[in-house]
Amino acid sequence: MELGYFSGYFRLKQRQSGGAGVILRFERVRPRDSRPFQPNRWREVTPQFLNRTIVALKRWNFDLVTMDEVCRRAVTLPKANRFACLTFDGGCKDVITQAYPVLAKHRVPFTVYLPTAFPDGLGEAWWLALEEMIAREERISLVIDRKERRFATGSVVEKHDTFEFLASWLRTLPPPDLSFAIHDLCTRYSVDLAALSRAQSMDWDDLAKLAADPLVTIGSATVNYAALSNLKGTDAQREMTMGKAVAETALRRPVKHFAYPFGDRQSWRREHVVMGQEAGFASAVSTIPGIVEARGYTNLHALPRIAWDGRQQSLRMMRVMLSGMMFPAVRPTRDNWV
């Protein structure tokens, strides 16, 4: 990536594969924390970095657009300037406390994808609970596949290894099993999952303030933010349609855009693309990296996003990624249409 930047090769690749534009995915925006164990740091950027990103995008002549405009440009002829669309997953509290002041100052449109159980106070941010218990314990034990498993978590390295293993395992569980497992862990190690989840989430008053701004789009990310691939077909469809209905009722406006929870290739399948269309969404975004092409070459219900890793602070690296150099465009075929 450094070679691509300093050689100028990314500029050539942008002309060849830069497409119509890019959708950027963020989650949390908050000041840097100095704690040594922060396995969820990749989910975070600082307000300062968000500000630098917006300034850089304008300097690089990107048009900063809404998701409605993304959908329009994805099916029309390409414009002279590429677009960038800023999106935020999870409905985190710091979107309104830390990110919104920066975005409002620059008058930048953005989209928030909302799992509606969280502003209702019912969502479970299990990844934060897992981080908290591992951070303060010297060892962790739990039952996996009917066997008691014990993990040493004394050193930072051991804590990271344990977190990666358990987070990956929890991601594979159906929602009832995941909820049972994380509640069992929280009971064993005195973590208040409900309070932790409420503290990190916007409530409906926060969301109403955002929704009143014409530059803010509220999208849906199901009800409980469960990986759709872990649900039966009817349950997945219910999560999608109910998330949309709850948000529309609470905010009194249409919700036209959707984000697959987690969004990687393991969390959703082709059938969920069809469900999104049937639910009436105009678009659905993933976290599969890529660029959005013009002329209808990119499926609007399987849009790629560049999920920025908060451990990186390099605008040079972002510039290379936005060029399309790291993931050249793929023309749709019968086999790869999603």
C-alpha positions as CSV (number, residue, x, y, z in Angstrom):
1,M,0.0,0.0,0.0
2,E,2.9,2.4,0.8
3,L,4.4,1.5,-2.6
4,G,1.1,2.1,-4.3
5,Y,0.8,5.5,-2.7
6,F,4.3,6.9,-3.2
7,S,4.7,5.5,-6.7
8,G,1.4,7.1,-7.7
9,Y,0.1,3.8,-9.0
10,F,-3.1,4.2,-7.1
11,R,-4.1,7.1,-9.4
12,L,-3.8,4.8,-12.4
13,K,-5.9,2.1,-10.7
14,Q,-8.5,4.7,-9.7
15,R,-9.0,5.6,-13.4
16,Q,-9.3,1.9,-14.2
17,S,-11.3,0.6,-11.3
18,G,-12.4,3.5,-9.2
19,G,-16.0,3.1,-10.1
20,A,-18.7,5.6,-9.2
21,G,-17.6,5.9,-5.6
22,V,-17.3,4.3,-2.1
23,I,-19.3,3.8,1.0
24,L,-17.3,4.2,4.2
25,R,-18.3,2.3,7.3
26,F,-17.6,3.5,10.9
27,E,-19.1,2.4,14.2
28,R,-17.8,4.2,17.3
29,V,-16.3,7.7,17.5
30,R,-14.6,8.6,20.7
31,P,-11.3,9.9,22.1
32,R,-8.4,7.5,22.3
33,D,-8.1,5.2,25.3
34,S,-4.7,4.2,26.7
35,R,-5.7,0.9,28.1
36,P,-3.4,-1.9,26.8
37,F,-6.3,-4.4,26.2
38,Q,-8.8,-3.0,23.7
39,P,-9.9,-5.8,21.3
40,N,-12.7,-3.7,20.0
41,R,-10.5,-0.7,19.1
42,W,-10.8,-1.6,15.4
43,R,-14.4,-0.5,15.7
44,E,-13.4,3.0,16.8
45,V,-12.0,6.2,15.3
46,T,-11.3,9.4,17.1
47,P,-13.3,12.7,16.4
48,Q,-10.0,14.2,15.2
49,F,-9.5,11.4,12.7
50,L,-13.1,11.7,11.5
51,N,-12.5,15.4,11.0
52,R,-9.3,14.8,9.1
53,T,-11.1,12.2,6.9
54,I,-13.8,14.6,5.9
55,V,-11.3,17.4,5.1
56,A,-9.3,14.9,3.0
57,L,-12.3,13.6,1.1
58,K,-13.1,17.2,0.1
59,R,-9.5,17.8,-0.9
60,W,-9.5,14.7,-3.0
61,N,-12.7,16.0,-4.8
62,F,-15.1,13.3,-3.6
63,D,-18.7,14.4,-3.5
64,L,-20.1,13.6,0.0
65,V,-23.6,12.2,-0.6
66,T,-26.6,10.5,1.0
67,M,-27.6,6.9,0.5
68,D,-30.4,8.0,-1.8
69,E,-27.8,9.6,-4.0
70,V,-25.6,6.5,-3.8
71,C,-28.5,4.5,-5.2
72,R,-29.1,7.0,-8.0
73,R,-25.4,7.1,-9.0
74,A,-25.0,3.4,-8.9
75,V,-27.5,3.0,-11.8
76,T,-26.6,6.0,-14.0
77,L,-23.6,7.1,-16.0
78,P,-20.5,8.0,-13.9
79,K,-20.0,11.6,-13.0
80,A,-16.7,13.5,-13.1
81,N,-16.2,13.3,-9.4
82,R,-16.5,10.1,-7.4
83,F,-18.8,10.0,-4.4
84,A,-18.2,9.0,-0.8
85,C,-21.0,8.1,1.6
86,L,-20.3,8.0,5.4
87,T,-22.2,5.4,7.3
88,F,-22.3,4.4,11.0
89,D,-23.4,1.0,12.3
90,G,-24.9,0.0,15.7
91,G,-26.6,3.2,16.8
92,C,-23.8,4.0,19.3
93,K,-24.2,6.9,21.8
94,D,-21.0,8.5,20.7
95,V,-22.5,9.1,17.2
96,I,-24.5,11.9,18.6
97,T,-22.1,13.1,21.3
98,Q,-18.8,12.8,19.3
99,A,-19.4,12.3,15.6
100,Y,-22.4,14.5,15.0
101,P,-20.7,17.8,16.0
102,V,-17.9,17.1,13.5
103,L,-20.3,16.1,10.7
104,A,-22.6,19.0,11.4
105,K,-19.7,21.5,11.3
106,H,-18.8,20.3,7.8
107,R,-22.5,19.9,6.7
108,V,-21.8,16.3,5.7
109,P,-24.7,13.9,5.0
110,F,-24.4,10.5,6.7
111,T,-26.4,7.4,7.5
112,V,-27.0,5.6,10.8
113,Y,-28.0,1.9,10.6
114,L,-30.0,1.1,13.7
115,P,-30.8,-2.2,15.4
116,T,-34.0,-1.2,17.1
117,A,-33.7,-3.3,20.3
118,F,-30.9,-1.0,21.5
119,P,-32.7,2.3,21.8
120,D,-35.5,0.2,23.4
121,G,-33.0,-0.8,26.0
122,L,-33.3,-4.5,25.1
123,G,-30.2,-4.9,22.9
124,E,-27.2,-7.0,24.1
125,A,-23.8,-5.6,23.2
126,W,-22.1,-8.9,24.0
127,W,-18.8,-8.0,22.5
128,L,-18.4,-5.1,25.0
129,A,-19.4,-7.4,27.9
130,L,-16.8,-10.0,26.7
131,E,-14.1,-7.3,26.6
132,E,-14.9,-6.1,30.1
133,M,-14.8,-9.5,31.8
134,I,-11.6,-10.6,30.1
135,A,-10.0,-7.2,30.9
136,R,-10.3,-7.7,34.6
137,E,-10.1,-11.5,35.1
138,E,-7.0,-13.7,35.3
139,R,-8.9,-16.7,34.0
140,I,-12.2,-17.4,32.3
141,S,-14.2,-20.6,32.2
142,L,-17.4,-21.6,30.4
143,V,-19.2,-24.6,28.9
144,I,-18.6,-25.0,25.1
145,D,-20.1,-28.1,23.4
146,R,-21.0,-29.5,26.8
147,K,-17.5,-29.4,28.1
148,E,-16.0,-27.0,30.6
149,R,-13.3,-24.9,28.9
150,R,-10.8,-22.8,30.9
151,F,-8.8,-19.9,29.5
152,A,-5.8,-18.1,31.1
153,T,-6.2,-14.3,30.7
154,G,-3.4,-13.0,32.9
155,S,-1.3,-11.3,30.1
156,V,-2.4,-9.0,27.4
157,V,-1.6,-11.6,24.8
158,E,-3.6,-14.2,26.5
159,K,-6.5,-11.8,26.8
160,H,-6.5,-11.0,23.1
161,D,-6.3,-14.7,22.2
162,T,-9.2,-15.5,24.5
163,F,-11.3,-12.7,23.2
164,E,-10.7,-13.7,19.5
165,F,-11.6,-17.3,20.2
166,L,-14.7,-16.6,22.2
167,A,-15.9,-13.8,20.0
168,S,-15.6,-16.0,16.9
169,W,-17.4,-18.8,18.7
170,L,-20.2,-16.6,19.9
171,R,-20.7,-15.3,16.4
172,T,-21.6,-18.8,15.2
173,L,-24.4,-19.4,17.7
174,P,-28.1,-18.9,17.0
175,P,-29.4,-15.9,19.0
176,P,-31.0,-17.9,21.9
177,D,-27.8,-19.8,22.4
178,L,-25.6,-16.7,22.2
179,S,-27.8,-14.9,24.7
180,F,-27.7,-17.8,27.1
181,A,-23.9,-18.1,26.8
182,I,-23.2,-14.4,27.3
183,H,-25.7,-14.2,30.2
184,D,-24.0,-17.1,31.8
185,L,-20.6,-15.5,31.5
186,C,-21.9,-12.1,32.8
187,T,-23.4,-13.8,35.8
188,R,-20.2,-15.7,36.6
189,Y,-18.0,-12.6,36.3
190,S,-20.4,-9.9,37.6
191,V,-20.8,-7.9,34.4
192,D,-24.0,-5.9,34.0
193,L,-24.8,-6.6,30.4
194,A,-28.0,-4.6,30.3
195,A,-26.4,-1.4,31.8
196,L,-23.4,-1.7,29.5
197,S,-25.6,-2.1,26.5
198,R,-27.8,0.9,27.4
199,A,-24.9,3.1,28.1
200,Q,-23.3,2.6,24.7
201,S,-26.6,3.1,22.7
202,M,-28.6,6.1,21.6
203,D,-32.1,6.3,22.8
204,W,-35.1,7.3,20.8
205,D,-34.8,11.0,21.9
206,D,-31.2,11.0,20.5
207,L,-32.4,9.4,17.3
208,A,-35.3,11.9,16.9
209,K,-32.8,14.8,17.1
210,L,-30.7,13.2,14.4
211,A,-33.7,12.4,12.2
212,A,-34.8,16.0,12.4
213,D,-31.6,17.0,10.4
214,P,-32.2,16.7,6.7
215,L,-28.6,15.6,6.2
216,V,-29.1,12.5,8.4
217,T,-30.6,9.2,7.1
218,I,-31.8,6.6,9.5
219,G,-31.5,3.1,8.2
220,S,-32.3,-0.3,9.7
221,A,-30.0,-3.1,10.9
222,T,-32.7,-5.6,12.1
223,V,-34.1,-5.6,15.7
224,N,-31.5,-7.5,17.7
225,Y,-28.4,-7.2,15.4
226,A,-28.1,-11.0,14.9
227,A,-26.1,-12.5,12.1
228,L,-28.8,-13.4,9.6
229,S,-27.0,-16.6,8.6
230,N,-27.6,-17.9,12.1
231,L,-31.4,-17.6,11.8
232,K,-34.0,-19.7,10.1
233,G,-35.5,-18.1,7.0
234,T,-38.7,-16.9,8.6
235,D,-36.8,-15.5,11.6
236,A,-34.4,-13.6,9.4
237,Q,-37.2,-12.1,7.5
238,R,-39.0,-11.1,10.7
239,E,-35.9,-9.4,12.0
240,M,-35.6,-7.4,8.8
241,T,-39.2,-6.4,8.5
242,M,-39.8,-5.7,12.2
243,G,-36.6,-3.6,12.4
244,K,-37.9,-1.5,9.6
245,A,-41.4,-1.2,11.0
246,V,-40.3,-0.3,14.5
247,A,-37.9,2.4,13.3
248,E,-40.6,3.9,11.0
249,T,-43.2,3.9,13.8
250,A,-40.8,5.5,16.3
251,L,-39.4,8.1,13.9
252,R,-42.5,8.7,11.8
253,R,-40.7,8.5,8.5
254,P,-39.9,5.9,5.9
255,V,-36.8,3.7,6.5
256,K,-35.5,2.8,3.0
257,H,-32.0,1.5,3.6
258,F,-30.7,-1.6,5.4
259,A,-27.3,-2.9,6.7
260,Y,-26.6,-6.6,7.2
261,P,-25.6,-7.1,10.9
262,F,-21.8,-7.6,11.0
263,G,-22.0,-7.7,7.2
264,D,-19.2,-10.0,6.3
265,R,-19.5,-13.1,4.0
266,Q,-20.3,-15.4,7.0
267,S,-23.2,-13.3,8.3
268,W,-25.6,-13.2,5.3
269,R,-26.4,-15.1,2.2
270,R,-28.0,-14.7,-1.2
271,E,-31.5,-15.4,0.2
272,H,-31.2,-12.4,2.5
273,V,-30.6,-10.2,-0.5
274,V,-34.0,-11.3,-1.8
275,M,-35.6,-10.7,1.6
276,G,-34.3,-7.1,1.6
277,Q,-35.9,-6.5,-1.7
278,E,-39.2,-8.0,-0.6
279,A,-39.1,-6.0,2.6
280,G,-39.1,-2.8,0.5
281,F,-35.6,-1.6,1.1
282,A,-34.0,0.5,-1.6
283,S,-30.5,-0.6,-0.7
284,A,-28.7,-3.0,1.6
285,V,-25.0,-2.6,2.6
286,S,-22.5,-5.2,3.7
287,T,-19.0,-4.9,5.1
288,I,-17.4,-6.8,2.2
289,P,-14.8,-4.3,0.9
290,G,-15.2,-2.9,-2.5
291,I,-16.2,0.0,-4.7
292,V,-19.6,0.9,-6.1
293,E,-19.8,0.9,-9.8
294,A,-22.1,3.0,-12.1
295,R,-24.5,1.7,-14.8
296,G,-26.1,-0.8,-12.5
297,Y,-23.0,-3.1,-12.3
298,T,-23.3,-3.2,-8.4
299,N,-26.3,-4.9,-6.8
300,L,-28.1,-2.3,-4.7
301,H,-29.0,-4.9,-2.2
302,A,-25.4,-6.2,-1.8
303,L,-23.5,-2.9,-1.7
304,P,-19.8,-3.1,-0.6
305,R,-18.4,-0.9,2.1
306,I,-14.9,0.0,3.2
307,A,-14.9,-0.6,6.9
308,W,-12.1,1.6,8.3
309,D,-10.0,-0.1,11.0
310,G,-9.7,2.4,13.9
311,R,-6.2,1.1,14.7
312,Q,-5.0,2.8,11.5
313,Q,-4.5,6.6,11.5
314,S,-3.0,6.9,8.0
315,L,-4.8,9.0,5.4
316,R,-2.3,7.7,2.8
317,M,-3.6,4.2,3.4
318,M,-7.2,5.4,3.1
319,R,-6.4,7.2,-0.2
320,V,-5.0,3.9,-1.7
321,M,-8.0,1.9,-0.5
322,L,-10.5,4.5,-1.9
323,S,-8.8,4.3,-5.3
324,G,-10.0,0.7,-5.7
325,M,-6.5,-0.6,-6.0
326,M,-7.0,-3.2,-3.2
327,F,-10.2,-4.6,-4.6
328,P,-10.7,-4.0,-8.3
329,A,-14.2,-4.0,-9.7
330,V,-15.9,-7.3,-10.6
331,R,-18.6,-7.4,-13.3
332,P,-21.7,-9.3,-12.3
333,T,-22.3,-12.8,-13.5
334,R,-24.8,-15.5,-12.8
335,D,-22.5,-16.8,-10.0
336,N,-21.1,-13.6,-8.4
337,W,-24.1,-11.3,-8.6
338,V,-24.0,-10.7,-4.8
